[in-house]
Amino acid sequence: MRQVIAQLQESMIRQVANAGLGREDVLKFWFGESDEVTPQAICEAASRSLAAGETFYSHNLGLPELRQAIAVYSQGLRAPGAAALVAERVAVTAGGVNALMVAMQALVDAGDRVVVLTPVWPNLTAQPQVLGADLHTVSLRPVAGQWQLDMGALLAAVTPATRLLVLNAPNNPTGWTLSRPEQQQILDHCRRTGTWVLADEVYERLFYAGQPGQCAPSFLDIADPHDRLVVVNSFSKSFLMTGWRLGWLTLPPGLTAAVGKLLEFNTSCSPVFVQRAGLAALAQAEHITPQVVAHLQRCRDTLVPLLQALPGVEVAPAPAGLYAFFRLVGQGDSLALAKRLVQEAGLGLAPGNAFFDSPAPEMQGWLRWCFASRDLDRLHDGAARLGRWLGL
Ligand SMILES: Cc1ncc(COP(=O)(O)O)c(C=O)c1O
């Protein structure tokens, strides 16, 4: 086995979930998905596709009509003046995670310097390591309850020798979101250093800080088609389709053919009936996603005040995403903490350490709670369990 694979860390979230195996009484908030099933119209489109005998491969880059529909949908979300998005820049993938991996395979050689902003969903640091990259991380910092980017530190880390900068905004786990001026500064800097930007924007629609329906700022709003920019998106979060495995890449035109080659060697294509489900999702996007987002905002606004009412819990409402990322003051190693919460309180949360490359001492005691719950009573029940465990 390759050394880098042997050294990859086992998922800490899975370690906590394994500690709860066989326990029906645990309230599970550890994974990043809703317990709500996919809307009926999407499921029916997949069934119709199968009934019609669509059981064959598609083009590596996806069905032409889906690539076209994604380009139109994505363009509709962009700010005025954004560059035109055309189907030739879209590659359909088996979920956001496959999109990320294929993009990195296209861009990163073993030994290349890759900078990743943390805390972040662990796949974004593991994937460059799988490719043998030289990984550097820069950390956001909590300032008065809000996560902030030290722009000086980030730009200093992105040198002319840096092949790729990986950014996830809106961010999992913190909900932190890049502002438009910050995006512009990063893009300008990376144009100077010749660094590729891989922007993971799978949470762009789960944005609570703007007008209803407004997206988080996207790099696609400001970039030229020929910039060294690859944007990752997914059907998972905005359409409640985590189990379907459907996502897409937006690429500079010159990279699309190479990504098509790589898709052949990874998955060949996304299943056609899943792509048909994606078409149905996009056709009803402005019916489905606003409802999903409004419900998620209710979940956030239910959970965060319950946590804020517990002495010893530090938490602020996230401007975006699916998570309350909070700290239990005075607690140490968050992996041990999350395992204890499973065993002693029947409460399943993700340990903060899973999202840092090597957490600084002030980053201890953090936990991530996925608040996407169909039933708001589960959130009340979970917060009550935490309160009892804290002895309140
Ligand atoms: C930041 C981030 N990127 C990408 C993904 C990938 O999602 P999927 O592969 O389900 O599209 C996730 C899933 O949790 C995520 O949190």
The ligand as an ORCA input file, in Angstrom:
! r2SCAN-3c Opt
* xyz 0 1
  C     -18.087     21.108      2.179
  C     -18.664     19.938      1.474
  N     -18.320     19.725      0.206
  C     -18.801     18.690     -0.487
  C     -19.661     17.807      0.099
  C     -20.076     16.669     -0.757
  O     -21.389     16.426     -0.842
  P     -21.931     15.343     -1.859
  O     -20.815     14.436     -2.225
  O     -23.031     14.647     -1.135
  O     -22.415     16.124     -3.024
  C     -20.032     17.963      1.438
  C     -20.900     17.001      2.116
  O     -21.142     17.031      3.298
  C     -19.520     19.071      2.140
  O     -19.836     19.307      3.408
*
